[in-house]
Each structure stands twice: as structure tokens, then as C-alpha cells.
């Protein structure tokens, strides 16, 4: 795919106090800070002349904006098997397998979901000025399930706004130790970095607000299968909240215990709902428990 500089022209209708403010109100798909940088980089002309972000524009002025093609991110496209649930020009919904980190980082410089998406979706455009997929939300490395990923900068902005406005519905299935006293409820407890164990999160007074709704789907002798929903999106939120109320996730070695039933914590993002970033159409997706988790529930059902 050949990427070229995009040229935009806008005619000012009413006087504006600032050039960057005027451009932020146009349909460019760019944030105000990105537009300010383009102005500083001399990629914006007002009546054919360079201007400053704070420069005034008046009715009748012609503003020309030159947006350079996104630069390579330095990330390597890698052929990693990932199930695609839905895909179009704006976004892709995948069913992430457990064990796959979302982003490159310490300990996993590649072989991540981002590397896989670059290989799977050659039509990915620029996100934040780079050719990379736009990660809207994350799942822990050892959590499986549904994730939406933006393929364009505009889709990234729109979907991120839905997350911020809490218009995205996310549902999880978790097998926990024991059964909550109330079969339906909400854990409302602030979460922050653990005061002593810095690799862990914990319920901490003064931490960030965190709320997790739960519903007991099935009860077993010493376990229960819960359906959970998030009102907030804190790191390890479900795992921390379930351990906090005395029902840690089965197999969670960080907040609970090892288990002979599974080789990782039992948590799967099975439901995802949001509005399409271009058409506004409501989209809803569901996925079954993966093969490494389903047998544990089958065994409990069999008694």
C-alpha cells in the first residue's frame, strides 16, 4: 500500500481566535495537539503563508493542511495465529488466546498481538502518526477473549471516546473458589498499586475508583462460575476484586492459588458490544470458553 501526503483545504466561515482551535473543529481525524505539531512543523498555511497555532483566522481565510503519511513504527509483522471474529476497513475484533501479550515490552519484545495484527491486517493506517494498530483496551497476557482494535486514527478516537463514556459493554466468565453470599452483586472498592508488592495491584484506600458487577451463573460444591461486567477498567480489576471478597479466580497464582484444573487464571472475555465508529451501527459479539478452560467446567458439572 502506497501512502501519500493528504492535503486538506478549509475556508473560514466566521472569525476564530486561534488557528489550532479552528482546525480542531474541522473533520480531520486529528487531535488538537497533533494539529498544533503540524502547524509548528510548517504543514499548515493560511492564505498561502505560514502561521502559528495561536494565530487568528478570519472569515474568508483559506487554511491549507498537509498531513504526512504515517511513519513506520519499527514493529515487525509476525505470522501468529489469532482468531478474527469481525473485520472491516475501520476495525478488527479478535478472540485473543491466553499467553499472548498485547504490546511488546520487557520480556516480550515481539510475538505479541500488535505484531500479529500488522501481519493479518495489511490495510492498517496510521494511529497517532505511526503505522500500527490502535489498541482500544487491553487484556492481561494470560486472559483470553474478545478485543476490538482500530485500523484507522478516526476509528481509534471514536472507539476510545465510547470507552471513556462507558458506552462499551464487556462481559467476562470467571471460575472462582467458593460462592459469593449474594448470587448477584457489585464490588465497589478502589484499586491502586500494592504498597509493598509493586508488581501487584490491591484494594487501597484512596486508590482509583473501581466497580465490578457479578452474577453467579452456576454453583458447584467448592466453586462457582460467574459472569462479570466492568464499570471501570483498572489493571487486574476482576482478579483483585474477586480475591478481595474471598473468592479468587481458580488458577490465579498472583491473587489466589495454583489449581490442578487449569494452567492459568480462569478468566475469559466472552462478550463485547459497541457502536461502529463510522456507521454508528450497534455491534455485539460473543465467544465460547476456549479449550484450555472449558474442560474444568465440564468436569465440575459431571461432579
C-alpha positions as CSV (number, residue, x, y, z in Angstrom):
1,X,0.0,0.0,0.0
2,X,1.5,3.4,-1.1
3,X,1.0,6.1,1.5
4,X,0.9,9.7,0.3
5,X,0.6,13.1,1.9
6,X,-3.0,14.1,2.5
7,X,-4.0,17.7,1.5
8,X,-7.0,19.4,3.1
9,X,-8.3,22.9,2.5
10,X,-10.9,24.7,4.6
11,X,-12.5,28.1,4.2
12,X,-13.0,30.0,7.5
13,X,-16.7,31.0,7.8
14,X,-16.6,33.1,11.0
15,X,-13.7,34.7,12.8
16,X,-11.8,32.4,15.1
17,X,-9.4,33.4,17.9
18,X,-6.9,30.7,17.2
19,X,-5.8,28.7,14.1
20,X,-5.4,25.4,16.1
21,X,-8.9,25.9,17.6
22,X,-10.4,26.3,14.1
23,X,-8.7,23.2,12.7
24,X,-9.7,21.2,15.8
25,X,-13.3,21.9,14.8
26,X,-12.8,20.5,11.3
27,X,-13.2,16.9,10.2
28,X,-9.5,16.0,10.1
29,X,-9.5,12.9,12.4
30,X,-6.6,14.6,14.3
31,X,-6.4,15.8,17.9
32,X,-5.7,19.4,18.7
33,X,-2.1,18.5,20.0
34,X,-1.4,16.7,16.7
35,X,-2.7,19.7,14.7
36,X,-0.5,22.1,16.8
37,X,2.5,20.0,15.9
38,X,1.7,20.1,12.2
39,X,1.4,23.9,12.4
40,X,4.8,24.1,14.2
41,X,6.2,21.7,11.5
42,X,5.1,24.3,8.9
43,X,2.5,22.0,7.3
44,X,-0.3,24.5,7.7
45,X,-0.7,27.6,5.6
46,X,-3.2,30.5,6.0
47,X,-3.8,32.3,2.7
48,X,-0.5,30.7,1.4
49,X,1.5,31.9,4.4
50,X,2.9,30.1,7.5
51,X,1.2,30.8,10.7
52,X,1.4,30.0,14.4
53,X,-1.0,27.8,16.4
54,X,-2.2,30.8,18.3
55,X,-2.6,33.0,15.1
56,X,-6.0,34.4,14.5
57,X,-8.0,33.4,11.4
58,X,-10.8,35.4,10.0
59,X,-13.9,34.8,7.8
60,X,-12.8,34.2,4.2
61,X,-9.3,32.9,5.1
62,X,-8.2,29.8,3.2
63,X,-6.4,27.2,5.5
64,X,-4.4,24.5,3.9
65,X,-3.4,21.4,5.9
66,X,-0.8,18.9,4.7
67,X,-0.8,15.7,6.7
68,X,2.3,13.5,6.0
69,X,1.9,9.7,5.6
70,X,2.2,7.7,8.9
71,X,5.8,6.7,9.6
72,X,6.9,3.1,10.1
73,X,6.7,2.1,13.8
74,X,9.6,-0.2,13.8
75,X,7.4,-3.0,14.8
76,X,7.7,-6.3,12.9
77,X,4.8,-8.0,11.3
78,X,4.7,-11.7,12.5
79,X,2.6,-14.6,11.5
80,X,0.9,-15.5,14.8
81,X,-2.4,-17.5,14.8
82,X,-5.2,-15.3,16.1
83,X,-8.9,-15.8,15.5
84,X,-10.6,-12.9,13.7
85,X,-14.3,-12.6,14.8
86,X,-15.0,-9.5,12.7
87,X,-13.1,-7.2,10.4
88,X,-13.8,-4.2,8.1
89,X,-11.9,-1.1,6.9
90,X,-12.2,0.6,10.3
91,X,-11.6,-2.1,12.9
92,X,-11.0,-5.7,13.7
93,X,-12.4,-7.8,16.6
94,X,-10.3,-10.7,17.6
95,X,-10.5,-13.6,20.1
96,X,-7.2,-13.3,21.9
97,X,-5.6,-16.6,23.0
98,X,-4.1,-16.8,26.5
99,X,-0.4,-16.4,26.7
100,X,-0.3,-13.7,24.0
101,X,0.8,-10.3,25.3
102,X,-0.9,-7.3,23.7
103,X,2.1,-4.9,23.4
104,X,5.8,-5.5,23.0
105,X,7.5,-4.8,26.3
106,X,10.2,-6.1,28.7
107,X,10.5,-9.8,28.4
108,X,8.5,-10.0,25.2
109,X,9.9,-7.6,22.6
110,X,7.9,-9.2,19.8
111,X,5.5,-12.1,19.2
112,X,2.6,-10.0,20.6
113,X,-0.9,-9.2,19.4
114,X,0.4,-6.0,17.8
115,X,2.9,-7.9,15.7
116,X,0.2,-10.4,14.7
117,X,-2.2,-7.6,13.7
118,X,0.4,-6.0,11.5
119,X,0.7,-9.2,9.5
120,X,-3.0,-10.0,9.5
121,X,-4.2,-6.5,8.5
122,X,-2.0,-5.0,5.8
123,X,-4.6,-2.2,5.4
124,X,-3.8,-0.8,8.9
125,X,-3.4,3.0,8.6
126,X,-1.7,5.5,10.9
127,X,-2.6,5.6,14.5
128,X,-1.0,8.6,16.2
129,X,1.2,9.2,13.2
130,X,2.6,5.7,13.1
131,X,1.6,2.6,11.1
132,X,0.4,0.5,14.0
133,X,-2.9,-1.0,15.2
134,X,-4.8,1.1,17.7
135,X,-5.3,-0.8,20.9
136,X,-8.5,0.5,22.5
137,X,-8.5,-1.7,25.6
138,X,-6.3,-4.5,26.9
139,X,-6.5,-8.0,28.3
140,X,-3.8,-9.4,30.6
141,X,-1.4,-11.7,28.8
142,X,-3.0,-14.8,30.4
143,X,-6.6,-13.7,29.9
144,X,-8.3,-14.9,26.7
145,X,-11.2,-13.4,24.8
146,X,-12.6,-10.6,22.7
147,X,-10.8,-7.4,21.9
148,X,-11.5,-4.6,19.4
149,X,-8.7,-2.9,17.6
150,X,-8.8,0.2,15.5
151,X,-7.3,0.2,12.0
152,X,-7.6,4.0,11.4
153,X,-6.9,7.0,13.6
154,X,-10.5,8.2,13.3
155,X,-11.8,4.8,14.5
156,X,-9.3,4.8,17.4
157,X,-10.6,8.2,18.5
158,X,-14.2,7.2,18.2
159,X,-13.9,3.9,20.0
160,X,-11.7,5.4,22.7
161,X,-14.5,8.0,23.3
162,X,-17.0,5.2,23.7
163,X,-14.8,3.5,26.3
164,X,-14.4,6.8,28.2
165,X,-18.2,7.4,28.1
166,X,-18.8,3.8,29.3
167,X,-20.8,3.0,26.2
168,X,-18.9,-0.2,25.6
169,X,-20.2,-3.4,27.2
170,X,-17.7,-6.0,28.2
171,X,-18.6,-9.4,29.8
172,X,-16.3,-11.9,31.4
173,X,-16.6,-15.5,32.6
174,X,-14.6,-16.5,35.7
175,X,-14.4,-19.7,37.7
176,X,-13.8,-18.7,41.3
177,X,-13.3,-20.5,44.6
178,X,-16.4,-20.9,46.7
179,X,-19.6,-18.9,46.0
180,X,-20.4,-15.3,47.0
181,X,-23.1,-15.0,49.7
182,X,-25.2,-12.8,47.3
183,X,-25.7,-14.5,44.0
184,X,-25.8,-11.1,42.3
185,X,-23.9,-8.0,43.4
186,X,-21.3,-5.4,42.8
187,X,-17.8,-4.9,44.3
188,X,-17.1,-1.2,44.7
189,X,-13.6,-0.9,46.0
190,X,-10.7,1.5,44.9
191,X,-7.6,-0.1,43.3
192,X,-4.0,1.0,43.3
193,X,-0.5,-0.4,43.1
194,X,0.1,-2.7,46.1
195,X,2.0,-0.7,48.7
196,X,4.7,-3.3,49.2
197,X,4.5,-5.8,46.3
198,X,4.9,-3.4,43.4
199,X,4.1,-6.0,40.7
200,X,0.6,-6.5,42.2
201,X,-2.5,-4.3,42.4
202,X,-4.6,-4.2,45.6
203,X,-7.7,-2.6,47.1
204,X,-6.2,0.6,48.6
205,X,-7.9,3.5,50.3
206,X,-7.5,6.5,48.1
207,X,-6.9,4.4,45.0
208,X,-8.7,4.8,41.7
209,X,-12.5,4.1,41.8
210,X,-13.2,0.5,40.6
211,X,-16.6,-1.2,40.3
212,X,-17.2,-4.8,39.1
213,X,-20.7,-6.3,38.8
214,X,-21.1,-10.1,39.1
215,X,-23.8,-12.8,38.6
216,X,-23.4,-16.4,39.7
217,X,-24.2,-18.5,36.7
218,X,-23.6,-21.9,38.1
219,X,-22.8,-23.2,41.6
220,X,-20.6,-26.3,42.3
221,X,-19.5,-27.9,45.5
222,X,-16.5,-25.7,46.1
223,X,-16.5,-23.4,43.1
224,X,-18.9,-21.2,41.1
225,X,-18.9,-19.8,37.5
226,X,-19.5,-16.1,37.5
227,X,-20.5,-13.6,34.7
228,X,-18.8,-10.3,35.4
229,X,-19.1,-6.8,34.0
230,X,-16.8,-3.8,34.4
231,X,-17.9,-0.3,35.1
232,X,-14.3,0.8,35.2
233,X,-11.1,-0.6,33.7
234,X,-8.4,-0.9,36.3
235,X,-5.4,-3.2,35.9
236,X,-6.2,-6.7,37.2
237,X,-9.6,-5.3,38.3
238,X,-11.6,-8.6,38.3
239,X,-8.8,-10.6,39.8
240,X,-8.2,-8.1,42.6
241,X,-11.9,-7.6,43.4
242,X,-12.7,-11.3,43.5
243,X,-9.8,-12.0,45.8
244,X,-10.8,-9.1,47.9
245,X,-14.3,-10.6,48.6
246,X,-12.7,-14.0,49.4
247,X,-13.4,-15.7,46.0
248,X,-10.1,-15.6,44.0
249,X,-10.1,-16.8,40.4
250,X,-9.2,-20.5,40.0
251,X,-5.6,-20.8,38.9
252,X,-4.7,-17.2,39.8
253,X,-1.2,-17.6,41.2
254,X,-0.9,-13.8,41.8
255,X,-4.0,-13.3,43.9
256,X,-5.0,-16.8,44.7
257,X,-3.6,-20.3,44.3
258,X,-2.4,-22.8,41.7
259,X,-5.1,-25.3,40.5
260,X,-4.9,-28.8,39.0
261,X,-7.8,-27.9,36.8
262,X,-6.2,-25.1,34.7
263,X,-2.7,-23.8,33.9
264,X,-3.7,-20.1,34.1
265,X,-6.2,-17.9,35.9
266,X,-9.7,-18.8,34.7
267,X,-10.9,-15.6,33.1
268,X,-12.3,-15.2,29.6
269,X,-13.8,-12.1,27.9
270,X,-16.8,-13.7,26.3
271,X,-18.9,-10.6,25.3
272,X,-18.2,-7.3,23.6
273,X,-20.7,-4.7,22.5
274,X,-20.1,-1.2,21.0
275,X,-21.2,1.1,18.2
276,X,-19.4,1.0,14.8
277,X,-17.1,4.1,14.7
278,X,-18.2,5.0,11.1
279,X,-21.8,3.9,10.7
280,X,-22.9,4.1,14.4
281,X,-24.5,0.6,14.0
282,X,-24.6,-1.4,17.2
283,X,-22.3,-4.4,17.1
284,X,-22.3,-7.3,19.6
285,X,-20.0,-10.3,19.7
286,X,-19.8,-13.5,21.9
287,X,-17.3,-16.3,22.1
288,X,-17.3,-19.6,23.9
289,X,-14.9,-20.7,26.6
290,X,-11.6,-21.8,25.0
291,X,-10.3,-25.4,25.0
292,X,-8.0,-24.9,28.0
293,X,-10.8,-23.6,30.3
294,X,-14.0,-25.4,29.1
295,X,-13.0,-28.9,30.4
296,X,-12.7,-27.6,34.0
297,X,-16.4,-26.5,34.0
298,X,-17.4,-29.8,32.3
299,X,-15.7,-31.8,35.0
300,X,-17.4,-29.8,37.7
301,X,-20.8,-30.3,36.1
302,X,-20.1,-34.0,35.9
303,X,-19.5,-34.0,39.7
